[in-house]
Amino acid sequence: MTPRASGPRAGLRRRAPSGPGGGVRPIGPPDGATLPARVLAGEAGTDLGRWASGAEDTVRAWLDVHGAVLFRGFGVRLEGFGAVLRALAGTPSPYRERSSPRTELGDRIYTATDHPADQPILLHNENSYQREFPRRLVFCCLRAADGGGATPLADTRRVLARIRPEVLAGFARRGVRYVRNYGTGLGLSWQEAFQTRQRTQAERHCREQGIDFEWGAGDRLRTSQVRPAVAVHPGTGERVWFNHAVFFHASSLPGEVGAEIRKQVAEADLPANAYYGDGAPIPAEVMDELRAAYAAELVATPWQRGDVLVVDNLLAAHGREPYTGAREVAVGMAGPLSWSAVRDGADR
């Protein structure tokens, strides 16, 4: 299926972004891709944080067209990443209601994930299962893997265009229900996910965020929340595929790992699963179609040490390739948005 153009900016995506100079050299996305836009250091010693602090409109324009921008050759290290993060995205937000294990490296700067190196992380939009989520993500490669380890991307406008209208309409009308189980010995504990050891604090968060919850035996917790599947970008006005349906769905568990987990727990007790918003199962053929849409739009650019990647969280999904050797990638999140600000009219 040929993806349909989405919105008035669709025709711009193959153009190299025009920049303001001042030590940067835009060269556009890789051949045949629409993202990420690539920007090289045009002068030795260019301070990316200082440049970005005076180029907010330029960065925003690049992101609106491409969804992600890779800055290369600026030699960013962890000690300087905080300033770069703030210049490119604003004040960083804490990582709450977690779905991935992470280590905090600095003030609201985290490892991108501590997920096992031999397992891929599927394409997703950060925290789209939450009521509130970051508008931008900023990654920094502190050390590239020996092999693999790229952070693949996919334009969510183009992913949406590959989904059949009748499938898309079903998700737009019903949304996605996310069910998570904590305390089973699989996945994160509720203490790590909610960053508290107090049940009352976890319960308060759930009530404030519209999450249903129930406690079980042995310190177990089950949560359920319904969120939209389609959003409207607050800047460009374009519809985007924005959810965790594939990421959380039980069928996405990798072969041997999934088989072993199913031996240990029933489907209702899986660490995470996704359904239509009304609780009905999502058919296997629909999940296959969604995975195919992501795969068709996937672009993976290998990391180089010192790279910085800024991602518009609504316009680009991201993931992680398996890797060998050591890999150190930091991330910060900023610009909190709520579903009330981006909700698609078809969801109402």
BARO-876848 format. One record per residue (C-alpha): residue number from 1; residue in one letter; z negated, x, y. Coordinates in steps of 0.05 Angstrom, whole numbers, plus 32768, in hexadecimal, padded with zeros to 4 digits. Example, Ala and Ser with C-alpha at 12.3 -4.5 7.8 and 13.67 -1.06 7.14 Angstrom:
% BARO-876848
{num=1 | residuo=A | zz=7F64 | xx=80F6 | yy=7FA6} .
{num=2 | residuo=S | zz=7F71 | xx=8111 | yy=7FEB} .
***
This chain:
% BARO-876848
{num=1 | residuo=M | zz=8000 | xx=8000 | yy=8000} .
{num=2 | residuo=T | zz=8012 | xx=801B | yy=8045} .
{num=3 | residuo=P | zz=7FD7 | xx=8017 | yy=8074} .
{num=4 | residuo=R | zz=7FE0 | xx=7FE9 | yy=80B0} .
{num=5 | residuo=A | zz=7FD8 | xx=8006 | yy=80F5} .
{num=6 | residuo=S | zz=7F95 | xx=7FF3 | yy=8111} .
{num=7 | residuo=G | zz=7F8C | xx=7FE7 | yy=815B} .
{num=8 | residuo=P | zz=7FAF | xx=8002 | yy=8198} .
{num=9 | residuo=R | zz=7F9C | xx=804B | yy=818A} .
{num=10 | residuo=A | zz=7FBD | xx=804E | yy=8145} .
{num=11 | residuo=G | zz=7FFB | xx=8070 | yy=8161} .
{num=12 | residuo=L | zz=7FD2 | xx=80A8 | yy=8180} .
{num=13 | residuo=R | zz=7FB2 | xx=80C3 | yy=8141} .
{num=14 | residuo=R | zz=7FE7 | xx=80F7 | yy=8130} .
{num=15 | residuo=R | zz=7FE7 | xx=8116 | yy=8175} .
{num=16 | residuo=A | zz=7FBF | xx=8155 | yy=8182} .
{num=17 | residuo=P | zz=7F86 | xx=8144 | yy=81B2} .
{num=18 | residuo=S | zz=7F8F | xx=815C | yy=81F9} .
{num=19 | residuo=G | zz=7F54 | xx=8185 | yy=8211} .
{num=20 | residuo=P | zz=7F37 | xx=819E | yy=8252} .
{num=21 | residuo=G | zz=7F3D | xx=81E8 | yy=8242} .
{num=22 | residuo=G | zz=7F00 | xx=820F | yy=8256} .
{num=23 | residuo=G | zz=7EFB | xx=8237 | yy=8216} .
{num=24 | residuo=V | zz=7F14 | xx=8205 | yy=81E3} .
{num=25 | residuo=R | zz=7F58 | xx=81FD | yy=81C1} .
{num=26 | residuo=P | zz=7F68 | xx=81B9 | yy=81A0} .
{num=27 | residuo=I | zz=7F9A | xx=81BE | yy=8167} .
{num=28 | residuo=G | zz=7F97 | xx=8177 | yy=8149} .
{num=29 | residuo=P | zz=7F88 | xx=8162 | yy=8101} .
{num=30 | residuo=P | zz=7FA2 | xx=8185 | yy=80C3} .
{num=31 | residuo=D | zz=7FEB | xx=8177 | yy=80B2} .
{num=32 | residuo=G | zz=7FF5 | xx=8131 | yy=8099} .
{num=33 | residuo=A | zz=7FAF | xx=811A | yy=80AB} .
{num=34 | residuo=T | zz=7F92 | xx=80F2 | yy=80E3} .
{num=35 | residuo=L | zz=7F4D | xx=8113 | yy=80E2} .
{num=36 | residuo=P | zz=7F29 | xx=813D | yy=80F2} .
{num=37 | residuo=A | zz=7F43 | xx=8154 | yy=8135} .
{num=38 | residuo=R | zz=7F39 | xx=819F | yy=8136} .
{num=39 | residuo=V | zz=7F23 | xx=81C6 | yy=8173} .
{num=40 | residuo=L | zz=7F20 | xx=8212 | yy=8172} .
{num=41 | residuo=A | zz=7EF9 | xx=8240 | yy=819F} .
{num=42 | residuo=G | zz=7F2D | xx=8258 | yy=81D1} .
{num=43 | residuo=E | zz=7F02 | xx=8291 | yy=81EC} .
{num=44 | residuo=A | zz=7ED1 | xx=82BF | yy=81C9} .
{num=45 | residuo=G | zz=7E89 | xx=82AB | yy=81D5} .
{num=46 | residuo=T | zz=7E97 | xx=8264 | yy=81EC} .
{num=47 | residuo=D | zz=7E56 | xx=823C | yy=81EB} .
{num=48 | residuo=L | zz=7E67 | xx=81FB | yy=81C8} .
{num=49 | residuo=G | zz=7E29 | xx=81D7 | yy=81E1} .
{num=50 | residuo=R | zz=7E36 | xx=81EB | yy=8229} .
{num=51 | residuo=W | zz=7E80 | xx=81D7 | yy=8225} .
{num=52 | residuo=A | zz=7E70 | xx=8194 | yy=8203} .
{num=53 | residuo=S | zz=7E3B | xx=8182 | yy=8237} .
{num=54 | residuo=G | zz=7E73 | xx=817E | yy=826B} .
{num=55 | residuo=A | zz=7EA9 | xx=8160 | yy=823F} .
{num=56 | residuo=E | zz=7E8B | xx=811E | yy=8228} .
{num=57 | residuo=D | zz=7EC9 | xx=80F5 | yy=8239} .
{num=58 | residuo=T | zz=7EF6 | xx=8126 | yy=8215} .
{num=59 | residuo=V | zz=7ECD | xx=8125 | yy=81D5} .
{num=60 | residuo=R | zz=7EC8 | xx=80D9 | yy=81D8} .
{num=61 | residuo=A | zz=7F14 | xx=80D3 | yy=81DF} .
{num=62 | residuo=W | zz=7F1F | xx=8101 | yy=81A4} .
{num=63 | residuo=L | zz=7EEF | xx=80DA | yy=8179} .
{num=64 | residuo=D | zz=7F0D | xx=8096 | yy=818D} .
{num=65 | residuo=V | zz=7F50 | xx=80AE | yy=8174} .
{num=66 | residuo=H | zz=7F3E | xx=80D8 | yy=8138} .
{num=67 | residuo=G | zz=7EF7 | xx=80C4 | yy=8123} .
{num=68 | residuo=A | zz=7EE0 | xx=810C | yy=8119} .
{num=69 | residuo=V | zz=7EE8 | xx=814F | yy=813C} .
{num=70 | residuo=L | zz=7EDE | xx=8193 | yy=811B} .
{num=71 | residuo=F | zz=7ECA | xx=81CC | yy=814A} .
{num=72 | residuo=R | zz=7EDA | xx=8210 | yy=812D} .
{num=73 | residuo=G | zz=7ECF | xx=8257 | yy=8144} .
{num=74 | residuo=F | zz=7E92 | xx=824A | yy=8170} .
{num=75 | residuo=G | zz=7E62 | xx=826D | yy=8141} .
{num=76 | residuo=V | zz=7E2C | xx=8238 | yy=8144} .
{num=77 | residuo=R | zz=7DEB | xx=8249 | yy=811F} .
{num=78 | residuo=L | zz=7DAD | xx=821F | yy=8111} .
{num=79 | residuo=E | zz=7D87 | xx=8239 | yy=814D} .
{num=80 | residuo=G | zz=7DBD | xx=8220 | yy=817C} .
{num=81 | residuo=F | zz=7DD1 | xx=81E2 | yy=8157} .
{num=82 | residuo=G | zz=7D9E | xx=81B4 | yy=8179} .
{num=83 | residuo=A | zz=7DBE | xx=81C0 | yy=81BD} .
{num=84 | residuo=V | zz=7E04 | xx=81B4 | yy=819F} .
{num=85 | residuo=L | zz=7DEC | xx=8174 | yy=817D} .
{num=86 | residuo=R | zz=7DD0 | xx=8158 | yy=81BE} .
{num=87 | residuo=A | zz=7E0E | xx=816A | yy=81E6} .
{num=88 | residuo=L | zz=7E3D | xx=814A | yy=81B4} .
{num=89 | residuo=A | zz=7E14 | xx=810D | yy=81A0} .
{num=90 | residuo=G | zz=7DD5 | xx=8104 | yy=81CA} .
{num=91 | residuo=T | zz=7D8C | xx=8102 | yy=81B7} .
{num=92 | residuo=P | zz=7D86 | xx=8107 | yy=816A} .
{num=93 | residuo=S | zz=7D68 | xx=80CF | yy=8142} .
{num=94 | residuo=P | zz=7D37 | xx=80D4 | yy=8108} .
{num=95 | residuo=Y | zz=7D51 | xx=80C8 | yy=80C1} .
{num=96 | residuo=R | zz=7D2E | xx=8089 | yy=80A8} .
{num=97 | residuo=E | zz=7D38 | xx=8059 | yy=806E} .
{num=98 | residuo=R | zz=7D56 | xx=8094 | yy=8049} .
{num=99 | residuo=S | zz=7D89 | xx=8092 | yy=8011} .
{num=100 | residuo=S | zz=7D91 | xx=80DD | yy=8008} .
{num=101 | residuo=P | zz=7D5E | xx=8116 | yy=8000} .
{num=102 | residuo=R | zz=7D5D | xx=8143 | yy=803D} .
{num=103 | residuo=T | zz=7D35 | xx=817C | yy=805A} .
{num=104 | residuo=E | zz=7D24 | xx=817D | yy=80A4} .
{num=105 | residuo=L | zz=7D3B | xx=81BF | yy=80C2} .
{num=106 | residuo=G | zz=7D27 | xx=81B3 | yy=810A} .
{num=107 | residuo=D | zz=7D1A | xx=817B | yy=813B} .
{num=108 | residuo=R | zz=7D40 | xx=8141 | yy=8119} .
{num=109 | residuo=I | zz=7D71 | xx=8173 | yy=80FA} .
{num=110 | residuo=Y | zz=7D77 | xx=816D | yy=80AF} .
{num=111 | residuo=T | zz=7D9C | xx=818A | yy=8074} .
{num=112 | residuo=A | zz=7DDA | xx=815F | yy=806A} .
{num=113 | residuo=T | zz=7DBE | xx=814E | yy=8025} .
{num=114 | residuo=D | zz=7D95 | xx=816E | yy=7FEE} .
{num=115 | residuo=H | zz=7DBE | xx=8149 | yy=7FB9} .
{num=116 | residuo=P | zz=7DCF | xx=8174 | yy=7F7B} .
{num=117 | residuo=A | zz=7E09 | xx=81A2 | yy=7F88} .
{num=118 | residuo=D | zz=7E31 | xx=818C | yy=7F4B} .
{num=119 | residuo=Q | zz=7E34 | xx=8143 | yy=7F60} .
{num=120 | residuo=P | zz=7E62 | xx=8126 | yy=7F95} .
{num=121 | residuo=I | zz=7E4A | xx=80F9 | yy=7FCC} .
{num=122 | residuo=L | zz=7E79 | xx=80BF | yy=7FD6} .
{num=123 | residuo=L | zz=7E97 | xx=80AC | yy=8018} .
{num=124 | residuo=H | zz=7E69 | xx=8081 | yy=8043} .
{num=125 | residuo=N | zz=7E54 | xx=8072 | yy=808A} .
{num=126 | residuo=E | zz=7E0F | xx=808C | yy=809A} .
{num=127 | residuo=N | zz=7DD9 | xx=8057 | yy=8095} .
{num=128 | residuo=S | zz=7E0A | xx=801C | yy=8097} .
{num=129 | residuo=Y | zz=7DDA | xx=7FF7 | yy=8068} .
{num=130 | residuo=Q | zz=7DA6 | xx=7FF8 | yy=809F} .
{num=131 | residuo=R | zz=7D9F | xx=7FC9 | yy=80DA} .
{num=132 | residuo=E | zz=7DA4 | xx=8006 | yy=8108} .
{num=133 | residuo=F | zz=7DCF | xx=8044 | yy=80FD} .
{num=134 | residuo=P | zz=7DE8 | xx=8081 | yy=8123} .
{num=135 | residuo=R | zz=7E29 | xx=807F | yy=814A} .
{num=136 | residuo=R | zz=7E35 | xx=80C9 | yy=8142} .
{num=137 | residuo=L | zz=7E26 | xx=80FF | yy=810E} .
{num=138 | residuo=V | zz=7E2A | xx=8149 | yy=811D} .
{num=139 | residuo=F | zz=7E2E | xx=817B | yy=80E3} .
{num=140 | residuo=C | zz=7E29 | xx=81C6 | yy=80E7} .
{num=141 | residuo=C | zz=7E3C | xx=81F6 | yy=80AF} .
{num=142 | residuo=L | zz=7E07 | xx=822B | yy=80AA} .
{num=143 | residuo=R | zz=7E23 | xx=8247 | yy=8069} .
{num=144 | residuo=A | zz=7E63 | xx=8232 | yy=8045} .
{num=145 | residuo=A | zz=7E62 | xx=8228 | yy=7FFA} .
{num=146 | residuo=D | zz=7E85 | xx=8259 | yy=7FCC} .
{num=147 | residuo=G | zz=7EB1 | xx=8221 | yy=7FB3} .
{num=148 | residuo=G | zz=7EB8 | xx=81D8 | yy=7FC6} .
{num=149 | residuo=G | zz=7E83 | xx=81B8 | yy=7FF3} .
{num=150 | residuo=A | zz=7EB1 | xx=819B | yy=8028} .
{num=151 | residuo=T | zz=7E9B | xx=815D | yy=804E} .
{num=152 | residuo=P | zz=7ED5 | xx=812E | yy=8041} .
{num=153 | residuo=L | zz=7EE7 | xx=80F9 | yy=8074} .
{num=154 | residuo=A | zz=7F0E | xx=80B8 | yy=8076} .
{num=155 | residuo=D | zz=7F24 | xx=808E | yy=80B2} .
{num=156 | residuo=T | zz=7F02 | xx=804B | yy=80A8} .
{num=157 | residuo=R | zz=7F38 | xx=8027 | yy=80D0} .
{num=158 | residuo=R | zz=7F6B | xx=803E | yy=809E} .
{num=159 | residuo=V | zz=7F3D | xx=8030 | yy=8062} .
{num=160 | residuo=L | zz=7F36 | xx=7FE9 | yy=807B} .
{num=161 | residuo=A | zz=7F81 | xx=7FE2 | yy=8082} .
{num=162 | residuo=R | zz=7F8A | xx=7FF3 | yy=8038} .
{num=163 | residuo=I | zz=7F5C | xx=7FBB | yy=8020} .
{num=164 | residuo=R | zz=7F80 | xx=7F7B | yy=800D} .
{num=165 | residuo=P | zz=7F74 | xx=7F43 | yy=8041} .
{num=166 | residuo=E | zz=7F53 | xx=7F15 | yy=800E} .
{num=167 | residuo=V | zz=7F23 | xx=7F4B | yy=7FF7} .
{num=168 | residuo=L | zz=7F12 | xx=7F5E | yy=803F} .
{num=169 | residuo=A | zz=7F07 | xx=7F15 | yy=8052} .
{num=170 | residuo=G | zz=7ED5 | xx=7F0D | yy=8019} .
{num=171 | residuo=F | zz=7EAC | xx=7F47 | yy=8031} .
{num=172 | residuo=A | zz=7EB2 | xx=7F32 | yy=807A} .
{num=173 | residuo=R | zz=7E98 | xx=7EED | yy=8069} .
{num=174 | residuo=R | zz=7E61 | xx=7F00 | yy=8037} .
{num=175 | residuo=G | zz=7E4B | xx=7F46 | yy=804C} .
{num=176 | residuo=V | zz=7E2B | xx=7F77 | yy=801B} .
{num=177 | residuo=R | zz=7DE6 | xx=7F71 | yy=7FFB} .
{num=178 | residuo=Y | zz=7DC4 | xx=7FB4 | yy=7FEC} .
{num=179 | residuo=V | zz=7D8E | xx=7FB5 | yy=7FB7} .
{num=180 | residuo=R | zz=7D63 | xx=7FF3 | yy=7FB0} .
{num=181 | residuo=N | zz=7D2B | xx=8004 | yy=7F80} .
{num=182 | residuo=Y | zz=7CF6 | xx=8039 | yy=7F8E} .
{num=183 | residuo=G | zz=7CC0 | xx=8055 | yy=7F61} .
{num=184 | residuo=T | zz=7CE8 | xx=8054 | yy=7F21} .
{num=185 | residuo=G | zz=7CEC | xx=809F | yy=7F1C} .
{num=186 | residuo=L | zz=7D36 | xx=809C | yy=7F2E} .
{num=187 | residuo=G | zz=7D4F | xx=80A8 | yy=7F75} .
{num=188 | residuo=L | zz=7D21 | xx=80AC | yy=7FB1} .
{num=189 | residuo=S | zz=7CDA | xx=8092 | yy=7FB2} .
{num=190 | residuo=W | zz=7CC9 | xx=805E | yy=7FE6} .
{num=191 | residuo=Q | zz=7C9B | xx=8091 | yy=8006} .
{num=192 | residuo=E | zz=7CD5 | xx=80C0 | yy=8013} .
{num=193 | residuo=A | zz=7D07 | xx=8089 | yy=8026} .
{num=194 | residuo=F | zz=7CD8 | xx=806A | yy=805A} .
{num=195 | residuo=Q | zz=7CB5 | xx=80AB | yy=806D} .
{num=196 | residuo=T | zz=7C6F | xx=808F | yy=8062} .
{num=197 | residuo=R | zz=7C3A | xx=808B | yy=802C} .
{num=198 | residuo=Q | zz=7C1F | xx=8049 | yy=8047} .
{num=199 | residuo=R | zz=7C39 | xx=8009 | yy=8028} .
{num=200 | residuo=T | zz=7C29 | xx=7FE3 | yy=8068} .
{num=201 | residuo=Q | zz=7C57 | xx=8010 | yy=8090} .
{num=202 | residuo=A | zz=7C90 | xx=8008 | yy=805E} .
{num=203 | residuo=E | zz=7C86 | xx=7FBD | yy=8060} .
{num=204 | residuo=R | zz=7C86 | xx=7FBD | yy=80AC} .
{num=205 | residuo=H | zz=7CC8 | xx=7FE2 | yy=80AD} .
{num=206 | residuo=C | zz=7CE7 | xx=7FB1 | yy=807C} .
{num=207 | residuo=R | zz=7CD1 | xx=7F75 | yy=80A5} .
{num=208 | residuo=E | zz=7CEA | xx=7F93 | yy=80E6} .
{num=209 | residuo=Q | zz=7D2D | xx=7FA4 | yy=80C7} .
{num=210 | residuo=G | zz=7D3A | xx=7F63 | yy=80A2} .
{num=211 | residuo=I | zz=7D2F | xx=7F80 | yy=805C} .
{num=212 | residuo=D | zz=7D13 | xx=7F56 | yy=8023} .
{num=213 | residuo=F | zz=7CE1 | xx=7F7B | yy=7FF8} .
{num=214 | residuo=E | zz=7CB5 | xx=7F72 | yy=7FBB} .
{num=215 | residuo=W | zz=7C83 | xx=7FA1 | yy=7F9B} .
{num=216 | residuo=G | zz=7C81 | xx=7FAB | yy=7F50} .
{num=217 | residuo=A | zz=7C54 | xx=7FCD | yy=7F1E} .
{num=218 | residuo=G | zz=7C49 | xx=8018 | yy=7F22} .
{num=219 | residuo=D | zz=7C55 | xx=801E | yy=7F6D} .
{num=220 | residuo=R | zz=7C9C | xx=8004 | yy=7F67} .
{num=221 | residuo=L | zz=7CC0 | xx=7FE5 | yy=7FA2} .
{num=222 | residuo=R | zz=7D01 | xx=7FBC | yy=7FA2} .
{num=223 | residuo=T | zz=7D25 | xx=7FAE | yy=7FE3} .
{num=224 | residuo=S | zz=7D61 | xx=7F82 | yy=7FF3} .
{num=225 | residuo=Q | zz=7D88 | xx=7F7D | yy=8034} .
{num=226 | residuo=V | zz=7DCA | xx=7F5D | yy=8049} .
{num=227 | residuo=R | zz=7DF6 | xx=7F80 | yy=807C} .
{num=228 | residuo=P | zz=7E3E | xx=7F74 | yy=8094} .
{num=229 | residuo=A | zz=7E77 | xx=7F9A | yy=8074} .
{num=230 | residuo=V | zz=7EA5 | xx=7F9E | yy=80B0} .
{num=231 | residuo=A | zz=7E95 | xx=7FB5 | yy=80F7} .
{num=232 | residuo=V | zz=7EB8 | xx=7FB8 | yy=813A} .
{num=233 | residuo=H | zz=7EB6 | xx=7FFB | yy=815C} .
{num=234 | residuo=P | zz=7E91 | xx=7FF3 | yy=819F} .
{num=235 | residuo=G | zz=7EC1 | xx=8022 | yy=81C3} .
{num=236 | residuo=T | zz=7F06 | xx=8016 | yy=81A7} .
{num=237 | residuo=G | zz=7EFE | xx=7FCD | yy=8191} .
{num=238 | residuo=E | zz=7F1C | xx=7FDD | yy=814D} .
{num=239 | residuo=R | zz=7F04 | xx=7FBF | yy=810B} .
{num=240 | residuo=V | zz=7EE8 | xx=7FF2 | yy=80DA} .
{num=241 | residuo=W | zz=7ED2 | xx=7FF1 | yy=8092} .
{num=242 | residuo=F | zz=7E88 | xx=8002 | yy=809A} .
{num=243 | residuo=N | zz=7E58 | xx=7FFA | yy=8060} .
{num=244 | residuo=H | zz=7E38 | xx=801A | yy=8022} .
{num=245 | residuo=A | zz=7E58 | xx=7FEC | yy=7FEE} .
{num=246 | residuo=V | zz=7E7A | xx=8024 | yy=7FC6} .
{num=247 | residuo=F | zz=7E43 | xx=8057 | yy=7FD2} .
{num=248 | residuo=F | zz=7E0B | xx=802B | yy=7FB6} .
{num=249 | residuo=H | zz=7E32 | xx=8003 | yy=7F81} .
{num=250 | residuo=A | zz=7E1B | xx=8010 | yy=7F3A} .
{num=251 | residuo=S | zz=7E62 | xx=801E | yy=7F23} .
{num=252 | residuo=S | zz=7E64 | xx=805B | yy=7F51} .
{num=253 | residuo=L | zz=7E2F | xx=8080 | yy=7F29} .
{num=254 | residuo=P | zz=7E52 | xx=80BD | yy=7F0A} .
{num=255 | residuo=G | zz=7E62 | xx=80B7 | yy=7EBF} .
{num=256 | residuo=E | zz=7E2C | xx=80DC | yy=7E99} .
{num=257 | residuo=V | zz=7DF8 | xx=80D3 | yy=7ED0} .
{num=258 | residuo=G | zz=7E06 | xx=8088 | yy=7ED3} .
{num=259 | residuo=A | zz=7E03 | xx=8080 | yy=7E88} .
{num=260 | residuo=E | zz=7DC0 | xx=80A4 | yy=7E85} .
{num=261 | residuo=I | zz=7DA2 | xx=807A | yy=7EBD} .
{num=262 | residuo=R | zz=7DB8 | xx=803A | yy=7E9C} .
{num=263 | residuo=K | zz=7D94 | xx=8050 | yy=7E5D} .
{num=264 | residuo=Q | zz=7D54 | xx=8054 | yy=7E84} .
{num=265 | residuo=V | zz=7D55 | xx=8015 | yy=7EAF} .
{num=266 | residuo=A | zz=7D75 | xx=7FD1 | yy=7EB1} .
{num=267 | residuo=E | zz=7DAA | xx=7FC1 | yy=7EE7} .
{num=268 | residuo=A | zz=7D77 | xx=7F9D | yy=7F11} .
{num=269 | residuo=D | zz=7D4C | xx=7FDC | yy=7F14} .
{num=270 | residuo=L | zz=7D83 | xx=800E | yy=7F25} .
{num=271 | residuo=P | zz=7D71 | xx=803B | yy=7F61} .
{num=272 | residuo=A | zz=7DA7 | xx=8018 | yy=7F8A} .
{num=273 | residuo=N | zz=7DDD | xx=7FE4 | yy=7F81} .
{num=274 | residuo=A | zz=7E0B | xx=7FBA | yy=7FAD} .
{num=275 | residuo=Y | zz=7E20 | xx=7F71 | yy=7FA8} .
{num=276 | residuo=Y | zz=7E42 | xx=7F3F | yy=7FD4} .
{num=277 | residuo=G | zz=7E12 | xx=7F26 | yy=8009} .
{num=278 | residuo=D | zz=7E05 | xx=7EE6 | yy=7FE2} .
{num=279 | residuo=G | zz=7DEF | xx=7F0F | yy=7FA5} .
{num=280 | residuo=A | zz=7E2E | xx=7F06 | yy=7F7D} .
{num=281 | residuo=P | zz=7E48 | xx=7F44 | yy=7F58} .
{num=282 | residuo=I | zz=7E83 | xx=7F69 | yy=7F76} .
{num=283 | residuo=P | zz=7EBB | xx=7F69 | yy=7F42} .
{num=284 | residuo=A | zz=7ECF | xx=7FAB | yy=7F23} .
{num=285 | residuo=E | zz=7F17 | xx=7FA4 | yy=7F3C} .
{num=286 | residuo=V | zz=7EFE | xx=7F9C | yy=7F83} .
{num=287 | residuo=M | zz=7ED3 | xx=7FDB | yy=7F7E} .
{num=288 | residuo=D | zz=7F10 | xx=8000 | yy=7F62} .
{num=289 | residuo=E | zz=7F39 | xx=7FE9 | yy=7F9E} .
{num=290 | residuo=L | zz=7F04 | xx=8001 | yy=7FCF} .
{num=291 | residuo=R | zz=7EFF | xx=8045 | yy=7FAE} .
{num=292 | residuo=A | zz=7F4B | xx=804C | yy=7FAF} .
{num=293 | residuo=A | zz=7F4C | xx=803B | yy=7FF9} .
{num=294 | residuo=Y | zz=7F1B | xx=8073 | yy=8008} .
{num=295 | residuo=A | zz=7F3F | xx=80A4 | yy=7FDA} .
{num=296 | residuo=A | zz=7F82 | xx=8097 | yy=7FFC} .
{num=297 | residuo=E | zz=7F65 | xx=80A9 | yy=8041} .
{num=298 | residuo=L | zz=7F38 | xx=80E3 | yy=802C} .
{num=299 | residuo=V | zz=7F41 | xx=8125 | yy=8052} .
{num=300 | residuo=A | zz=7F17 | xx=8162 | yy=803E} .
{num=301 | residuo=T | zz=7F16 | xx=819E | yy=806B} .
{num=302 | residuo=P | zz=7EF0 | xx=81DB | yy=804F} .
{num=303 | residuo=W | zz=7EB5 | xx=81F2 | yy=8077} .
{num=304 | residuo=Q | zz=7EB0 | xx=8235 | yy=809B} .
{num=305 | residuo=R | zz=7E6E | xx=8252 | yy=80B2} .
{num=306 | residuo=G | zz=7E5F | xx=823C | yy=80F9} .
{num=307 | residuo=D | zz=7E8B | xx=81FE | yy=80F7} .
{num=308 | residuo=V | zz=7E72 | xx=81BF | yy=811A} .
{num=309 | residuo=L | zz=7E8D | xx=817B | yy=8106} .
{num=310 | residuo=V | zz=7E7E | xx=813E | yy=8131} .
{num=311 | residuo=V | zz=7E8C | xx=80FB | yy=8110} .
{num=312 | residuo=D | zz=7E90 | xx=80B5 | yy=812E} .
{num=313 | residuo=N | zz=7E68 | xx=8091 | yy=80F9} .
{num=314 | residuo=L | zz=7E8F | xx=8050 | yy=8100} .
{num=315 | residuo=L | zz=7ED5 | xx=806F | yy=8101} .
{num=316 | residuo=A | zz=7ECD | xx=80A1 | yy=80C9} .
{num=317 | residuo=A | zz=7EAA | xx=809F | yy=8085} .
{num=318 | residuo=H | zz=7E91 | xx=80E1 | yy=8069} .
{num=319 | residuo=G | zz=7E79 | xx=80FD | yy=8026} .
{num=320 | residuo=R | zz=7E70 | xx=813F | yy=8003} .
{num=321 | residuo=E | zz=7E96 | xx=8165 | yy=7FCE} .
{num=322 | residuo=P | zz=7E71 | xx=8187 | yy=7F94} .
{num=323 | residuo=Y | zz=7E6A | xx=81D1 | yy=7F9F} .
{num=324 | residuo=T | zz=7E58 | xx=8214 | yy=7F82} .
{num=325 | residuo=G | zz=7E2C | xx=8249 | yy=7FA0} .
{num=326 | residuo=A | zz=7DFF | xx=823E | yy=7FDB} .
{num=327 | residuo=R | zz=7E12 | xx=820B | yy=8011} .
{num=328 | residuo=E | zz=7DEB | xx=81FD | yy=8051} .
{num=329 | residuo=V | zz=7E02 | xx=81C5 | yy=807F} .
{num=330 | residuo=A | zz=7DD5 | xx=81A7 | yy=80B4} .
{num=331 | residuo=V | zz=7DDD | xx=8163 | yy=80D3} .
{num=332 | residuo=G | zz=7DC1 | xx=813B | yy=810D} .
{num=333 | residuo=M | zz=7DCB | xx=80F1 | yy=811D} .
{num=334 | residuo=A | zz=7DCB | xx=80D0 | yy=8161} .
{num=335 | residuo=G | zz=7DE0 | xx=8094 | yy=818A} .
{num=336 | residuo=P | zz=7DBD | xx=805B | yy=8166} .
{num=337 | residuo=L | zz=7DE4 | xx=801A | yy=815F} .
{num=338 | residuo=S | zz=7DD2 | xx=7FD7 | yy=8140} .
{num=339 | residuo=W | zz=7DFD | xx=7FA6 | yy=811A} .
{num=340 | residuo=S | zz=7DF5 | xx=7F75 | yy=8153} .
{num=341 | residuo=A | zz=7E1D | xx=7FA5 | yy=817F} .
{num=342 | residuo=V | zz=7E57 | xx=7FAF | yy=814E} .
{num=343 | residuo=R | zz=7E59 | xx=7F70 | yy=8124} .
{num=344 | residuo=D | zz=7E9E | xx=7F56 | yy=8113} .
{num=345 | residuo=G | zz=7EAC | xx=7F0E | yy=8126} .
{num=346 | residuo=A | zz=7EC4 | xx=7F00 | yy=80DF} .
{num=347 | residuo=D | zz=7E7D | xx=7F0D | yy=80C7} .
{num=348 | residuo=R | zz=7E60 | xx=7ED3 | yy=80EE} .
***
